[in-house]
Amino acid sequence: MIAAGVFVVSGYYGGWLRFNYPARSDYPVWGLDVSNHQGVIDWRSVPKDKVSFVYIKATEGGDWRDKSFARNWAEARQAGFQVGAYHFFTLCRDALTQARNFMDVVKPHPGMLPPALDLEYGGNCGERPSKEKLRAEVGTLIAEWTAFYGTAPVLYVTEEFFRDYVKGSDLETHPLWVRDIFWKPDKTDYPSMVMWQFANRARLTGIVGPVDLNVRTD
């Protein structure tokens, strides 16, 4: 029993075992999301028969910028992947400053995926604004990005953040990118879900260490 438990835990953290195995027949379009945590990626070696799109972290909060963004953006495009960028929303900075931080780094480009806004507690600050304040702030950012990029952003949400802030509001109608590495999200719970992040410690050729895997659900 102990040996089996050790095997499962080591397999999960090593990226060789996971909880979700979506069928290709059900979800034919797969993708990655990456940041500086993945280090230097050999994009030419990443298998395009397994993944076709990638979201790349660009910014966080009001002034932080991912040092690997420019390289990942250029090299992933050159390797033939469809690319998009995402921003990690901090609960401790105003939305307008955060929107402009992202817009300063990510310029509109033909064929790019809609920008994505990462809404979660993990790695965030300790502040917990009211529902009304948070929803208004995110609404401000959405308006800024929609005007700048000509398309509404995708909202990346964890189950906890969705339950606390998004559910029952206008934000719920926006395209949702749902994180659930343990279970398959139910469309009845997330009617506007367009992507599902089903793994956070996958292994792929060209990337040293674990990486997130996603599928299109729309």
Secondary structure by P-SEA (a helix, b strand, c coil): caaaaaaaaaaaaacccccbbbbcccccccccccccccccccccccccccccbbbbbccccccccccaaaaaaaaaaaacccbbbbbbbbccccaaaaaaaaaaccccccccccbbbbbcccccccccccaaaaaaaaaaaaaaaaaaccbbbbbbbcaaaaaccccccccccccccccccccccccccccccccccccccccccccccbbbbbbbcc
